[in-house]
Amino acid sequence: MKPNSRILMLLLLLMTVATAFAQRNELKRAQEFLANEEYYRALEYYNLAREKGAEYNTQTKIEIARCYFYQKNVTEAFSRYVELEDQLTGEDIINYASCWQQEGGFELAIEWYEKAKKHGANPIDMDKLIEACEWAGENGDFNTEVVVNPASLLVGDVSFGIQYYKDGVVFSAEKEGKSKEVDRSGRGMLNLAFSKLIDGELQEGSRSFSKELESDYHVGATAFTSDFKRIFYTKPVRIKGGDSRLKIFTSEFNGEDWVNEKVLSISSDDANVAYPAVSPDNKYLYYTSTEREGFGGKDLYKGEIKASGDVANGENLGKGINTFGNEEWPYIDKDGNLFFASDGHLGFGGLDIFMAEITENGFENVTNLRQPINSGKDDFGYVLEPGNPSRGFLSSNRLGNGSSDAVFTIAPPMVVEETDDAPPIFGLDEIPVVDMQQEIPVDTVPELVVPVVDLSMFPTSLSTKLTSTFNGSVIAGVTVEIRDANDGTLVASSQSGDDGKVTIVIPDTYKKNDQEFEIKFSKVDFDSKRMIVNIMEVEDINNNGLSLTPIFRDDVLDDIGTMIVTYVGNEITKEGLAVLDELATYLLQNPNIVVKLNGHTEAKGNRYNNLNVSQNIADKAEQIMISKGINDEQLIPRGYGERYLKNKCKRGVYCSDSEHLINRRIEIVVWRMLE
């Protein structure tokens, strides 16, 4: 062997050893961060190891799933765990069961909680979680007297923990321009912001609430005395040994800003103390603490507010309120009733919001506020508008994959006045009037037999991969929303991961034969896609995947992507033919571009016939293009019937002929480039 060859082999060997060492070192660092509950940093090092060529073994994949779960990114955790079902043990079985519960798959959650008991989990705690799943499966109906929507003027990367203050609201939000400092979850540091309210409506624009209260670290979870002269708030404090604890502070308003900051004596280096709430009479401060003598992870306490603003030693609110889980974010309404968040009482998964009535014996009759106040994710920070208890705010991570919190508005539904000239809907004017006062003989009323529905016949989830129509590459960060096609209720939402995959569990309450969903896929720089499907058609999406068309910045491709060919009956309109002329010109100049001619119809008449109509009109457009000299390899005609509607005109919604006509179209989609 020549000397140069030996040197080359030695160098290659040294590089291989160095790479392997680097991979092991990154994985070791990742595991150290995981053990220290710094999940964001752990994921950074797991990804760094992969970039350096490391192959994940089963244990590493489980550790990564665990990181996502404890970061509250339930969607990503679920997609990781689902591929490792047979290898899960211990806490990961409980985590996986919780993922199913939070995604609405209550029956499967019960199965996994049962498995957890066989793997050493506390059977009492598991039975309580199973009871919660059974309760959720039976109580999934929405309260139609309240509407919950994202407070769009506050939704940034992170915003939560809102409180009413004078003529506006105070909430926690990431600093403008985004902080370079991040916490253990990878979030930028939060400070207090203020937005104005007019007639109960948030106004655009927010500002820093107080220069004196700004911090390099998190500040949030506020409470005010009724005269707005004293504020209580939560901040993390570094303690001996390098760890940190949440503590409650108080400050006074001097007419210009908040001054004389001091930490409350109820705070401790041995426990987290946070989320203050002031009683309407300003006598008591309610708060959350992880003191050891509590009933679970976090308990609710009450302490008397002193004249100095400090708070006396707190009293635990007892086992009627506190559970084996976590109770936090207390709020006291004007009548003295307690609202709080808990994952230990019967709920839908994650933190739910509950109310406990004030009685002469204290707080009793704990009640889940149900959906839509609650969801399968974490719901907390419930507050009501002073003087109008039908409106308020809550905080939740129900948007997207669950890794970020946002503020939501609470309001009564809009009242739509009915008019006499409203068009009849599906012959409702022909329904006979029944005298409800007429007595019906008891022996003529048939016994009601409720059939047992086998839920296993329905798809458990929407689980598919998102790819680009242009080159087939996977698309990360696609927002997927599933709504009930009948009333527009948001069923669930999520985002596709780095591998383009998205998994959204279908709640058991929506598993029925006639259930139809409106599913929307959207991402910046891609054309959104909206489709109406029956629940049994979800498997088709799961098996076939789904593609989105990029919005190209190139002038030619950009123009093509906006082309719409209209038709009436079975004939392309004059305007539609002009569009095809323009398209032909482009394709003749760019013979490497392949386009799809996607035919669509309105949602009227026979569904199967609509599918044929859409395919026939797409074929007709193809023949016209071929007659203009376009190579047939550049054209792909496809008919989609009424699946992709452009407007509200789905089945069951009254629309004019002109509105229905909008959905009769051929869309031009850039598909790929010829080699």
Stockholm file with secondary structure:
# STOCKHOLM 1.0

chainA/1-675         MKPNSRILMLLLLLMTVATAFAQRNELKRAQEFLANEEYYRALEYYNLAREKGAEYNTQTKIEIARCYFYQKNVTEAFSRYVELEDQLTGEDIINYASCWQQEGGFELAIEWYEKAKKHGANPIDMDKLIEACEWAGENGDFNTEVVVNPASLLVGDVSFGIQYYKDGVVFSAEKEGKSKEVDRSGRGMLNLAFSKLIDGELQEGSRSFSKELESDYHVGATAFTSDFKRIFYTKPVRIKGGDSRLKIFTSEFNGEDWVNEKVLSISSDDANVAYPAVSPDNKYLYYTSTEREGFGGKDLYKGEIKASGDVANGENLGKGINTFGNEEWPYIDKDGNLFFASDGHLGFGGLDIFMAEITENGFENVTNLRQPINSGKDDFGYVLEPGNPSRGFLSSNRLGNGSSDAVFTIAPPMVVEETDDAPPIFGLDEIPVVDMQQEIPVDTVPELVVPVVDLSMFPTSLSTKLTSTFNGSVIAGVTVEIRDANDGTLVASSQSGDDGKVTIVIPDTYKKNDQEFEIKFSKVDFDSKRMIVNIMEVEDINNNGLSLTPIFRDDVLDDIGTMIVTYVGNEITKEGLAVLDELATYLLQNPNIVVKLNGHTEAKGNRYNNLNVSQNIADKAEQIMISKGINDEQLIPRGYGERYLKNKCKRGVYCSDSEHLINRRIEIVVWRMLE
#=GR chainA/1-675 SS CCHHHHHHHHHHHHHHHHHHHHHHHHHHHHHHHHHTTCHHHHHHHHHHHHHTTCCCCHHHHHHHHHHHHHTTCHHHHHHHHGGGGGGCCHHHHHHHHHHHHHTTCHHHHHHHHHHHHHTTCCHHHHHHHHHHHHHHHHCCCCCTTCEEEECTTTCSSCEEEEEEETTEEEEEEECTTCCSCBCTTSCBCEEEEEEEEETTEECSCCEESCSTTCCSSCCEEEEECTTSSEEEEEEEEECTTSCEEEEEEEEEECSSSEEEEEECTTCCSSSCEEEEEECTTSCEEEEEECCTTSSSSBEEEEEEBCTTSCBCCCEECCTTTCCSSBEEEEEECTTCCEEEEESSSSCSSSCEEEEEEEETTEEEEEEECCTTTCCSSCEEEEEEETTEEEEEEEEECCSTTSSSCEEEEEECCCCCCCCTTCCCCTTGGGSCCCCTTSCCCGGGSCCCCCCCCCGGGSCSEEEEEEEETTTCCBCCSCEEEEEETTTCCEEEEEECCTTSEEEEECCGGGCSTTCEEEEEEECTTBCCEEEEEEGGGHHHHHHHCEEECBCCCSHHHHHHHTCEEEEETTEECHHHHHHHHHHHHHHHHCTTEEEEEEEECCSCSCHHHHHHHHHHHHHHHHHHHHHTTCCGGGEEEEECTTSSCSSSCCTTSCCCHHHHHTTCEEEEEEEEECC
#=GC SS_cons         CCHHHHHHHHHHHHHHHHHHHHHHHHHHHHHHHHHTTCHHHHHHHHHHHHHTTCCCCHHHHHHHHHHHHHTTCHHHHHHHHGGGGGGCCHHHHHHHHHHHHHTTCHHHHHHHHHHHHHTTCCHHHHHHHHHHHHHHHHCCCCCTTCEEEECTTTCSSCEEEEEEETTEEEEEEECTTCCSCBCTTSCBCEEEEEEEEETTEECSCCEESCSTTCCSSCCEEEEECTTSSEEEEEEEEECTTSCEEEEEEEEEECSSSEEEEEECTTCCSSSCEEEEEECTTSCEEEEEECCTTSSSSBEEEEEEBCTTSCBCCCEECCTTTCCSSBEEEEEECTTCCEEEEESSSSCSSSCEEEEEEEETTEEEEEEECCTTTCCSSCEEEEEEETTEEEEEEEEECCSTTSSSCEEEEEECCCCCCCCTTCCCCTTGGGSCCCCTTSCCCGGGSCCCCCCCCCGGGSCSEEEEEEEETTTCCBCCSCEEEEEETTTCCEEEEEECCTTSEEEEECCGGGCSTTCEEEEEEECTTBCCEEEEEEGGGHHHHHHHCEEECBCCCSHHHHHHHTCEEEEETTEECHHHHHHHHHHHHHHHHCTTEEEEEEEECCSCSCHHHHHHHHHHHHHHHHHHHHHTTCCGGGEEEEECTTSSCSSSCCTTSCCCHHHHHTTCEEEEEEEEECC
//
